[in-house]
Amino acid sequence: MTTTFASLETTVPQQAAVLCDRVFPSLSRRDQRGKAEQYLHGLLSAPGRKSMRNIAGHLGSTAAEQSLHHFISASTWDYAQVRAALADYVEEEVRPQAWVLRPMVIPKAGQHSVGVERRFVPEFGQAVNCQQAYGVWAASDAVSCPIDWRLHLPDRWMADPELRRRAKIPADARWLSPVECAIDAAAATASRDAARPHPVVLDLADAELGVGTRLLDESGLTFTAGIGATTRLIAADLAVPRHGTEFTAAHLLQLARTRWRPVEWQDPSGGGSRTSMVAAVRVRLAGRPGTPLLLLGEWTDLRAGSQRFWLSNWHEATWGQLLRTAKLAQRVELDFAEVSGRVGLMDFEGRCYEGWHRHATLASVAHAVAVLAARRSGAGYDRRGRAA
């Protein structure tokens, strides 16, 4: 291996060999399995951007660029089967406590990459020409890994026959809103792994809240959704003054502040065990009758108001379970920042819908190799994504 994972020179090849044996048997042809292993090796070890050219150059064969391009963008292997095998392996190795839904924004310079559109991206604070994807991450306190993906296809890509033809968008692909796209990914994961369900962790903007919670309920998913301080909710808890009145989430938890209790959780950034104060009250969404939801609030500074807010339909969980599950989103953010970029998750340069999915699948396998090798060796990653 090269210096990309220099301190893991033994464990990365060992872990890669194990993953190849477990996730590539669905590739029925030997040459396809060989190309998959080549591509995985390139994602793990090629320096810089993980383009076809850089991967082929790192492998020492410029002729490999064309064959790898064909393998990713024009071959017939089924990425869904590889993802299912990856999910099975990750379930065994990681023992996830939740599936975390994480959006991924992929900035693009041109207009030809499948699904690209100019969108306002809140974390950037501006409109960006980009693709938008949603990953399902299997997460525990110690490690997380993406196991399934959805690429959001805006109206213009779904309505224009020529764009669909050029990008090879499947005929059965249907338009979904961003929140529908994300929850569809979680529902598919839950359907495939029905014997071992996990709660779903995600964020929901106010505009998505009604549709999102309805879709989650209809899919039979247990969820914990991050919301904002100003989200308006109806108090459904008899212990809260003015029961039945609509308040902001922050105001409701101020009314319930005498109910707080300490909860311990693991800080994925290496901070060890931490303690927050939490409280929960039952609430309803305006215009949505039925079973109340739990509003959970977290205080890290008791002199201030509650700093974080979640809604959940997981009524059997303790407040500690709810907070620790919600905090798994931090584990995913850390692993995304420190590992995913290094294995080229956002580096696909082709224009084909299935090519994007095949690249995302193999980059997810590479991510699993990197994080599990690091765990096996006892190493971690610094903020620049290098083995520490």
TORMI-442195 format. One record per residue: z, y, x of N, C-alpha, C in turn. Coordinates in steps of 0.2 Angstrom, whole numbers, padded with zeros to 4 digits, always signed. Atoms other than C-alpha are relative to their C-alpha. Layout:
BEGIN
ZYXZYXZYX/...
This chain:
BEGIN
+0000-0006+0004+0000+0000+0000+0000+0006+0004/+0000-0006-0003-0002+0018+0005+0007+0003-0001/-0007-0004+0001+0012+0031+0006+0002+0002-0007/-0002-0003+0007+0011+0035-0013+0006-0003-0002/-0006+0003+0002+0025+0022-0015+0002-0003+0007/-0001+0003-0006+0029+0020+0003+0006-0004+0001/-0006+0003-0001+0047+0015+0002+0000-0006-0005/+0000+0006+0005+0042+0001-0011-0006-0004+0002/+0006+0003-0002+0029-0007+0000+0000-0008-0001/+0000+0007+0002+0035-0024-0004+0001-0002-0007/-0001+0001+0007+0041-0023-0022-0006+0002-0004/+0005-0002+0005+0026-0014-0029-0006-0005+0000/+0005+0006+0001+0013-0028-0024+0003-0006-0003/-0003+0006+0004+0025-0041-0030+0000+0001-0007/+0000-0002+0007+0028-0032-0046-0007+0000-0003/+0007+0000+0002+0009-0029-0048-0003-0007-0001/+0002+0007+0000+0006-0048-0045+0002-0003-0007/-0003+0003+0006+0018-0052-0059-0003+0003-0006/+0003-0003+0006+0011-0040-0071-0008-0002-0001/+0007+0002+0001-0007-0045-0068+0000-0007-0003/-0001+0006+0002-0002-0063-0071+0002+0000-0008/-0002+0000+0007+0006-0058-0088-0004+0003-0004/+0003-0004+0005-0005-0045-0095-0008-0001+0000/+0007+0000-0001-0023-0049-0089-0003-0007-0003/+0003+0006+0002-0025-0067-0096-0005+0001-0006/+0005-0001+0006-0034-0060-0112-0007+0002+0003/+0007-0001-0002-0048-0055-0101-0003-0006+0002/+0002+0007-0001-0058-0071-0102-0004-0001+0006/+0005+0001-0006-0070-0068-0088+0004+0002+0007/-0003-0001-0006-0065-0069-0070-0001+0006+0003/+0002-0007-0003-0075-0054-0065+0004+0006-0003/-0003-0005+0004-0066-0044-0078+0007+0001+0003/-0006+0000-0002-0049-0049-0072+0000+0003+0007/+0000-0003-0007-0054-0045-0054-0001+0008+0000/+0001-0008+0000-0060-0027-0059+0007+0003-0003/-0007-0002+0003-0043-0025-0069+0005+0001+0006/-0004+0000-0006-0034-0029-0053-0002+0005+0005/+0003-0005-0004-0045-0018-0043+0002+0007-0002/-0002-0007+0003-0042-0003-0055+0007+0001+0001/-0007-0001-0001-0024-0006-0055+0003+0002+0007/-0001-0002-0007-0023-0006-0036-0001+0007+0001/+0002-0007-0001-0032+0010-0036+0004+0005-0003/-0004-0004+0004-0021+0018-0049+0007+0001+0004/-0006+0000-0003-0006+0014-0039+0000+0002+0007/+0000-0002-0007-0012+0018-0021-0005+0005+0002/+0005-0006-0002-0027+0030-0021+0003+0006+0000/-0004-0007-0001-0021+0047-0015-0004+0005-0005/+0003-0005+0005-0024+0062-0027-0002-0002-0007/+0002+0001+0007-0033+0062-0043-0003-0007-0001/+0002+0007+0001-0037+0044-0050-0007+0000-0003/+0006+0000+0003-0055+0047-0053-0004-0007+0002/+0004+0006-0002-0068+0033-0052-0002+0000+0007/+0003-0001-0007-0075+0040-0036+0006-0001+0005/-0006+0000-0004-0057+0042-0028+0002-0008+0001/-0003+0007+0000-0052+0024-0033-0005-0004+0004/+0005+0004-0003-0069+0017-0027+0001+0001+0008/-0001-0002-0007-0067+0026-0010+0006-0003+0003/-0006+0003-0003-0050+0020-0008+0000-0007+0001/+0001+0008+0000-0055+0002-0011-0005-0001+0006/+0005+0001-0005-0068+0005+0003-0007-0002-0002/+0007+0002+0002-0084+0003-0007-0002+0005-0005/+0003-0005+0005-0094+0017-0015-0003-0003-0005/+0004+0004+0005-0104+0004-0024+0005-0002-0006/-0005+0003+0005-0088-0001-0033+0001+0006-0006/-0001-0005+0005-0088+0016-0043-0004-0002-0006/+0004+0001+0006-0102+0011-0054+0002-0006-0004/-0003+0006+0004-0095-0006-0058+0006+0001-0003/-0006-0002+0003-0078+0001-0061-0001+0004-0006/+0002-0004+0006-0086+0014-0073-0002-0004-0005/+0002+0005+0005-0094+0000-0082+0005-0004-0003/-0006+0004+0002-0078-0010-0083+0004+0004-0005/-0004-0004+0004-0069+0005-0091-0003+0002-0006/+0004-0003+0006-0082+0013-0102-0005-0004-0004/+0006+0004+0004-0095+0000-0107+0001-0007+0000/-0001+0007+0000-0087-0017-0105+0003-0002-0007/-0002+0003+0006-0081-0028-0119+0007-0002-0001/-0007+0002+0000-0063-0032-0115+0004+0004-0005/-0004-0003+0006-0050-0028-0129+0006+0002+0003/-0006-0003-0003-0037-0016-0123+0006-0001-0004/-0006+0002+0004-0026-0020-0138+0003-0006+0002/-0003+0006-0002-0023-0037-0132+0004+0001+0007/-0004-0001-0006-0018-0031-0115+0006+0004-0001/-0006-0004+0002-0006-0018-0123+0005-0005-0003/-0005+0005+0003+0002-0032-0133+0003-0004+0005/-0004+0003-0005+0005-0042-0118+0004+0004+0005/-0005-0005-0003+0012-0027-0109+0006+0001-0003/-0006-0001+0004+0023-0024-0123+0005-0006+0000/-0004+0006+0000+0029-0042-0123+0004+0000+0007/-0003+0000-0007+0033-0041-0104+0005+0006+0000/-0005-0005-0001+0042-0024-0105+0006-0001-0005/-0005+0002+0004+0052-0030-0120+0005-0005+0004/-0005+0004-0004+0059-0044-0109+0003+0003+0006/-0002-0003-0006+0061-0034-0093+0005+0006-0001/-0003-0006+0001+0067-0017-0100+0006-0001-0005/-0005+0001+0006+0077-0023-0116+0001+0007-0003/+0000-0007+0002+0072-0006-0124+0005+0000-0006/-0005-0002+0006+0085+0002-0136-0004+0004-0005/+0004-0004+0005+0071+0013-0145-0007+0000+0003/+0007-0002-0001+0053+0017-0146+0000+0007+0000/+0000-0007+0000+0051+0035-0141-0008+0002-0001/+0007-0003+0001+0035+0044-0148+0000+0007+0004/+0001-0006-0004+0029+0057-0135-0007+0002+0000/+0007-0002+0000+0014+0068-0137-0002+0002+0008/+0003-0002-0007+0003+0071-0121-0006+0004-0001/+0006-0005+0000-0008+0086-0119-0003-0001+0007/+0004+0001-0006-0022+0083-0107-0005+0006+0000/+0005-0006-0001-0031+0100-0102-0006-0002+0003/+0007+0002-0002-0050+0099-0100-0004+0007+0000/+0004-0006-0001-0062+0111-0094-0006+0001-0004/+0006-0001+0004-0077+0107-0104+0001-0003-0008/+0000+0002+0007-0081+0101-0122-0002-0007-0002/+0003+0006+0001-0088+0084-0120+0005-0006+0000/-0005+0006+0000-0072+0073-0117+0002-0001-0007/-0001+0002+0007-0069+0063-0133+0007+0003-0003/-0006-0002+0004-0056+0072-0145+0002+0007+0003/-0002-0006-0002-0056+0088-0135-0001+0006-0005/+0000-0005+0005-0052+0104-0145+0004+0006+0003/-0005-0005-0002-0044+0121-0142+0005+0000-0005/-0005+0000+0005-0027+0120-0149+0006+0004+0003/-0006-0003-0002-0011+0130-0148+0005-0005+0002/-0005+0004-0003+0002+0121-0137+0006+0003+0001/-0007-0003+0000+0020+0126-0140+0003+0001+0007/-0003+0000-0006+0026+0121-0123-0004+0004+0005/+0004-0005-0004+0012+0131-0115+0000+0007-0002/+0000-0007+0003+0014+0146-0126-0006+0003-0001/+0007-0003+0001-0005+0148-0128-0004-0006-0003/+0006+0004+0001-0021+0140-0134-0003-0003+0006/+0002+0004-0006-0027+0126-0122-0006-0004-0003/+0006+0005+0001-0044+0117-0122+0003-0007+0003/-0003+0006-0002-0037+0099-0122-0001-0006-0004/+0000+0005+0004-0036+0082-0128+0008-0001-0002/-0007+0001+0002-0020+0077-0138+0001-0008-0001/-0001+0007+0001-0013+0059-0137+0007-0001-0002/-0007+0001+0002+0003+0051-0143+0001-0007+0003/-0002+0006-0003+0012+0037-0133+0006-0003-0004/-0006+0004+0002+0024+0024-0139+0003-0003+0006/-0004+0002-0006+0037+0022-0125+0006-0005-0002/-0006+0005+0000+0049+0007-0124+0005+0003+0005/-0005-0003-0004+0065+0015-0118+0007-0003+0000/-0007+0002-0001+0082+0010-0111+0003+0006+0004/-0003-0006-0004+0095+0021-0102-0003+0000+0007/+0002+0000-0007+0088+0015-0085-0008+0001+0001/+0007+0000-0002+0069+0014-0087-0004+0001-0007/+0005+0000+0006+0054+0018-0100-0007-0001+0003/+0007+0002-0001+0036+0013-0101-0004+0001-0006/+0004+0000+0006+0022+0017-0113-0003-0006-0001/+0003+0007+0002+0016+0002-0122-0006+0001-0005/+0005-0001+0005+0004+0009-0135-0002+0008+0000/+0002-0007+0000-0007+0025-0137-0005+0001-0006/+0004-0003+0004-0016+0035-0150-0003+0006+0002/+0003-0006-0002-0029+0048-0146-0002+0004-0006/+0001-0004+0006-0030+0062-0159-0007+0002+0000/+0007-0002+0001-0048+0065-0166+0000+0006-0005/+0001-0005+0005-0050+0082-0174-0006+0000-0004/+0005+0000+0006-0061+0086-0189-0007+0000+0003/+0007-0001-0002-0076+0091-0179-0003-0007+0004/+0002+0006-0003-0076+0074-0169-0001-0005-0006/+0001+0005+0005-0074+0064-0185-0006+0001-0005/+0005-0001+0005-0086+0073-0196-0008+0001+0003/+0007-0001-0003-0101+0075-0184-0003-0007+0003/+0002+0006-0002-0111+0059-0183-0003-0001+0007/+0003+0000-0007-0119+0064-0166+0006-0001+0005/-0006+0000-0004-0102+0067-0158+0003-0007+0000/-0003+0007+0001-0096+0050-0165-0004-0005+0004/+0004+0005-0003-0111+0041-0158+0001+0001+0008/-0001-0001-0007-0110+0049-0141+0006-0002+0003/-0006+0002-0002-0092+0046-0139+0002-0008-0002/+0000+0007+0002-0094+0028-0146+0007-0001-0004/-0006+0001+0004-0080+0031-0159-0001-0005-0005/+0001+0006+0004-0078+0015-0169-0001+0003-0008/+0002-0002+0007-0085+0016-0187+0007+0000-0005/-0005+0001+0004-0068+0011-0194+0006+0006+0002/-0004-0005-0001-0059+0026-0186+0001+0005-0005/-0001-0005+0006-0052+0038-0199+0004+0006+0003/-0003-0006-0002-0046+0056-0198+0007-0001-0002/-0007-0001+0001-0027+0058-0196+0002+0006+0002/-0004-0006-0003-0016+0073-0194+0003-0002+0006/-0004+0002-0006-0007+0074-0178+0007-0004-0001/-0007+0004+0002+0010+0068-0186-0002-0007-0003/+0002+0007+0002+0000+0054-0195-0002-0004+0006/+0003+0004-0006-0008+0049-0179+0006-0003+0004/-0006+0002-0004+0009+0048-0170+0004-0006-0004/-0004+0005+0004+0018+0038-0184-0004-0006-0001/+0004+0006+0001+0003+0027-0186+0001-0005+0007/-0001+0003-0007+0006+0022-0167+0006-0004-0001/-0006+0003+0001+0024+0018-0171+0000-0005-0005/+0000+0005+0006+0021+0009-0187-0004-0007+0003/+0004+0005-0002+0008-0002-0178+0004-0004+0005/-0004+0003-0004+0020-0006-0164+0006-0004-0003/-0006+0004+0004+0034-0011-0177-0003-0006-0003/+0003+0006+0003+0022-0022-0186-0002-0005+0005/+0001+0005-0005+0017-0031-0170+0006-0003+0002/-0007+0003-0002+0035-0033-0165+0005+0000-0005/-0005+0000+0006+0043-0036-0182+0006-0004+0001/-0006+0004-0001+0055-0049-0175+0005+0004+0004/-0005-0004-0004+0063-0036-0163-0001+0007-0001/+0001-0007+0001+0063-0019-0171+0005+0004+0004/-0004-0005-0003+0069-0004-0163+0000+0007-0004/+0001-0007+0004+0073+0014-0170-0005+0004+0004/+0005-0005-0003+0060+0027-0167+0003+0007+0001/-0003-0007-0002+0064+0043-0158-0006+0005+0001/+0006-0005-0001+0052+0058-0160+0003+0007-0002/-0001-0007+0002+0052+0077-0163-0004+0002-0006/+0004-0002+0006+0046+0084-0180+0001+0008-0001/-0001-0007+0001+0042+0103-0182+0001+0001-0008/-0001-0002+0007+0046+0111-0199-0006-0002-0004/+0006+0001+0004+0028+0110-0205-0001-0008-0001/+0002+0007+0001+0028+0091-0202+0006-0004-0003/-0007+0003+0002+0046+0087-0208-0001-0004-0006/+0000+0004+0006+0042+0082-0226-0005-0006+0000/+0005+0005-0001+0026+0072-0222+0003-0005+0005/-0003+0005-0005+0034+0064-0207+0005-0004-0002/-0006+0004+0002+0050+0058-0214-0003-0005-0006/+0003+0005+0005+0040+0051-0229-0004-0006+0003/+0004+0005-0003+0028+0042-0218+0004-0005+0004/-0005+0004-0003+0042+0035-0208+0004-0005-0004/-0003+0004+0005+0051+0029-0223-0005-0005-0003/+0005+0005+0002+0035+0021-0230-0002-0005+0004/+0002+0005-0005+0032+0012-0214+0006-0005+0001/-0006+0004-0001+0050+0005-0215+0003+0001+0007/-0002-0001-0007+0054+0013-0198+0007+0003-0001/-0006-0004-0002+0072+0018-0193-0001+0005+0005/+0002-0006-0005+0071+0035-0185+0005+0005+0001/-0004-0006-0001+0080+0049-0177-0005+0005+0003/+0005-0005-0002+0070+0065-0176+0003+0006+0002/-0002-0007-0003+0073+0081-0166-0003+0005-0005/+0002-0005+0004+0072+0096-0177+0003+0007+0003/-0002-0007-0003+0075+0115-0174+0007+0003-0004/-0006-0003+0002+0091+0125-0177-0001+0004-0007/+0002-0004+0006+0082+0135-0191-0003-0004-0006/+0003+0004+0005+0076+0120-0201+0005+0000-0006/-0004-0001+0006+0082+0122-0219+0001-0007-0003/-0002+0006+0003+0091+0108-0227+0006+0001-0005/-0005-0001+0006+0102+0105-0243+0006-0005+0002/-0006+0003-0001+0120+0100-0240+0001-0006-0005/-0001+0005+0005+0123+0083-0248+0006-0004+0001/-0006+0002-0002+0140+0080-0241+0006+0003-0003/-0005-0003+0004+0155+0082-0252+0005+0004+0005/-0005-0003-0005+0165+0087-0236-0002+0007+0002/+0003-0006-0002+0154+0102-0233+0001+0005-0006/+0000-0005+0005+0158+0118-0243-0007+0002-0003/+0006-0002+0004+0145+0124-0256-0005-0006+0000/+0005+0006+0001+0138+0106-0258-0006+0001-0005/+0006-0001+0004+0120+0106-0264-0003+0007+0001/+0003-0006-0002+0116+0123-0256-0004-0001+0006/+0005+0001-0006+0102+0125-0244+0003+0005+0006/-0002-0004-0006+0107+0131-0226-0005-0002+0006/+0004+0003-0006+0099+0130-0209+0004-0005+0003/-0004+0006-0004+0104+0115-0198+0005+0003+0004/-0006-0002-0004+0114+0126-0187+0006+0003-0004/-0006-0002+0004+0124+0134-0201+0004-0006-0003/-0003+0006+0003+0127+0117-0209+0005-0003+0005/-0004+0003-0005+0134+0110-0193+0006+0005+0002/-0006-0005+0000+0145+0126-0191+0005-0002-0005/-0004+0001+0006+0152+0122-0208+0004-0007+0002/-0003+0007-0001+0156+0104-0201+0003-0001+0007/-0003+0000-0007+0163+0109-0184+0007-0003+0001/-0006+0003+0000+0180+0103-0188+0000-0008+0001/+0001+0007+0000+0173+0085-0188-0002-0003+0006/+0003+0003-0006+0167+0084-0171+0004-0005+0004/-0003+0005-0004+0171+0070-0159-0004-0001+0006/+0004+0001-0006+0167+0066-0141-0004-0006+0000/+0004+0006-0001+0153+0054-0137-0003+0000+0008/+0003+0000-0007+0148+0048-0119-0007-0003+0000/+0007+0003-0001+0130+0045-0114-0002+0001+0007/+0003+0000-0007+0120+0042-0098-0005+0005+0001/+0005-0005-0002+0111+0056-0090-0006-0003+0004/+0005+0004-0004+0094+0049-0084-0002+0004+0006/+0002-0004-0006+0092+0063-0071+0004-0002+0006/-0004+0002-0006+0105+0054-0060+0007+0004-0001/-0007-0003+0001+0120+0064-0067+0005-0004-0002/-0005+0005+0002+0129+0048-0072+0002+0001-0007/-0003-0001+0007+0140+0048-0088+0002+0007-0001/-0001-0007+0003+0141+0064-0098+0003-0001-0007/-0003+0000+0006+0151+0068-0113-0002+0006-0004/+0002-0006+0005+0145+0079-0128+0005-0001-0006/-0003+0001+0006+0154+0083-0144-0005+0000-0006/+0005+0001+0005+0145+0078-0160+0003+0000-0007/-0002+0001+0007+0146+0079-0179-0006-0001-0004/+0005+0002+0005+0136+0073-0193+0001+0001-0007/+0000-0001+0007+0133+0077-0211-0006-0002-0004/+0005+0003+0004+0123+0070-0225-0004+0006-0003/+0004-0005+0003+0108+0081-0231-0006-0002-0003/+0007+0002+0003+0092+0081-0241-0005+0005+0002/+0006-0005+0000+0075+0089-0239-0001+0003-0007/+0002-0004+0006+0070+0102-0252-0006-0004-0003/+0006+0003+0003+0059+0093-0265+0000-0007+0001/+0000+0007-0002+0063+0076-0258+0006-0004-0003/-0006+0004+0002+0075+0066-0269+0001-0007+0003/-0001+0007-0003+0082+0049-0264+0006+0000+0005/-0005+0001-0005+0093+0043-0250+0001+0006+0004/-0001-0006-0005+0101+0057-0240-0002-0002+0007/+0000+0001-0007+0098+0059-0222+0006+0002+0004/-0005-0002-0004+0110+0061-0208-0002+0006+0005/+0001-0006-0004+0110+0078-0199+0005-0001+0006/-0004+0001-0006+0117+0075-0181+0000+0007+0004/+0000-0006-0005+0122+0090-0170+0004-0001+0006/-0003+0001-0006+0127+0091-0152+0003+0006+0003/-0003-0006-0004+0139+0103-0143+0001-0002+0007/-0002+0001-0007+0139+0104-0124+0005+0006+0002/-0005-0005-0001+0149+0120-0125+0003+0002-0007/-0004-0001+0007+0162+0122-0139+0001+0007-0001/+0000-0008+0002+0162+0141-0137-0006+0002-0003/+0006-0002+0003+0144+0141-0143-0001-0004-0006/+0002+0004+0006+0135+0134-0158-0003-0007+0002/+0003+0007-0001+0128+0116-0159-0007+0002+0003/+0006-0002-0004+0113+0116-0146-0006-0005-0002/+0006+0004+0001+0103+0101-0152+0001-0003-0007/+0000+0002+0007+0099+0094-0169-0005-0006-0001/+0004+0006+0002+0092+0077-0176+0001-0001-0007/-0001+0003+0007+0089+0070-0193-0002-0008+0001/+0001+0007-0001+0090+0051-0195+0002-0003-0007/-0001+0004+0006+0089+0038-0209+0004-0006+0002/-0004+0006-0003+0100+0026-0198+0007+0001-0002/-0007-0001+0003+0115+0026-0209+0005-0005+0003/-0005+0004-0003+0123+0011-0201+0002+0001+0007/-0001-0001-0007+0123+0018-0184+0007+0005+0001/-0006-0004-0001+0139+0026-0177-0003+0007+0003/+0003-0006-0003+0137+0044-0171-0001+0000+0007/+0001+0001-0007+0138+0038-0153-0007-0003+0001/+0007+0004-0001+0123+0026-0156-0005+0005-0001/+0006-0004+0002+0113+0040-0164-0001+0005+0006/+0001-0004-0006+0116+0052-0149-0003-0003+0006/+0003+0004-0006+0113+0039-0136-0007-0002-0001/+0007+0002+0002+0097+0034-0145-0004+0006+0001/+0004-0006-0001+0091+0052-0146-0001+0002+0007/+0000-0002-0007+0095+0055-0128-0006-0004+0004/+0005+0004-0004+0082+0041-0123-0006+0004+0001/+0005-0005-0001+0069+0055-0125+0000+0003+0006/-0001-0003-0007+0076+0062-0109-0003-0005+0005/+0002+0005-0005+0073+0046-0100-0008+0000+0000/+0007+0000+0000+0055+0046-0106-0003+0006+0004/+0003-0006-0003+0052+0064-0101+0001+0000+0008/-0001+0001-0007+0059+0060-0083-0005-0005+0003/+0005+0005-0003+0048+0045-0081-0007+0002+0000/+0007-0003+0000+0033+0054-0087-0001+0005+0005/+0001-0005-0005+0036+0068-0075-0001-0003+0007/-0001+0003-0007+0040+0057-0060-0005-0005+0002/+0004+0005-0002+0028+0043-0062-0007+0000-0003/+0007+0001+0004+0014+0044-0075-0005+0004+0003/+0005-0004-0004+0005+0058-0065-0002-0003+0006/+0002+0003-0006+0006+0048-0050-0005-0006-0001/+0004+0006+0002-0003+0033-0058-0006+0002-0004/+0007-0002+0003-0017+0044-0066+0000+0000-0007/+0001+0001+0007-0012+0043-0084-0004+0005-0003/+0004-0005+0003-0021+0059-0088-0006+0002+0004/+0006-0002-0005-0035+0058-0075-0007-0003-0002/+0007+0003+0002-0049+0049-0085-0005+0006-0001/+0005-0005+0000-0065+0059-0083-0006-0002-0005/+0005+0002+0004-0076+0049-0095+0000+0003-0007/+0000-0003+0006-0082+0054-0112+0000-0005-0006/+0001+0006+0005-0081+0037-0121+0007-0001-0003/-0006+0001+0003-0067+0034-0134+0004-0007+0003/-0003+0006-0002-0064+0016-0129+0001+0000+0008/-0002-0001-0008-0065+0021-0110+0006+0003+0001/-0006-0004+0000-0051+0033-0113+0006-0005-0001/-0005+0005+0002-0041+0019-0121+0001-0005+0005/-0001+0005-0006-0044+0006-0107+0003+0003+0006/-0003-0003-0006-0040+0019-0094+0008+0001-0001/-0007-0001+0002-0023+0023-0103+0004-0006+0000/-0004+0006+0000-0019+0005-0105+0001-0002+0007/-0001+0002-0007-0022+0001-0086+0005+0005+0003/-0005-0005-0002-0012+0017-0082+0007-0002-0002/-0006+0002+0003+0002+0011-0093+0003-0006+0004/-0002+0006-0004+0002-0006-0083+0002+0003+0007/-0002-0003-0006+0003+0004-0067+0006+0004+0000/-0006-0003+0001+0017+0014-0074+0006-0005+0000/-0005+0006+0001+0026-0002-0078+0002-0003+0007/-0001+0002-0007+0023-0008-0060+0005+0004+0004/-0004-0004-0004+0030+0007-0052+0007+0001-0002/-0007-0001+0002+0046+0009-0063+0004-0006+0001/-0003+0006-0001+0050-0009-0062+0001-0002+0007/-0001+0001-0007+0047-0010-0044+0006+0004+0003/-0005-0005-0002+0058+0005-0041+0007-0003-0002/-0006+0003+0003+0072-0003-0052+0002-0006+0004/-0002+0006-0004+0071-0020-0042+0002+0002+0006/-0002-0002-0006+0072-0011-0026+0006+0004+0001/-0006-0005+0000+0086+0001-0031-0002+0007+0001/+0002-0007-0002+0075+0016-0027-0001+0004-0007/+0002-0005+0006+0072+0031-0039-0006+0004+0002/+0006-0005-0002+0059+0045-0039+0003+0007+0000/-0002-0007+0000+0061+0063-0034-0004+0004-0005/+0004-0004+0005+0054+0077-0044-0007+0001+0001/+0007+0000-0001+0038+0076-0036-0004-0006-0001/+0003+0007+0002+0035+0058-0041-0001-0004+0006/+0000+0004-0006+0038+0051-0024+0006-0005+0000/-0005+0004+0000+0048+0036-0021+0006+0003+0005/-0006-0004-0004+0066+0042-0015+0004-0006+0004/
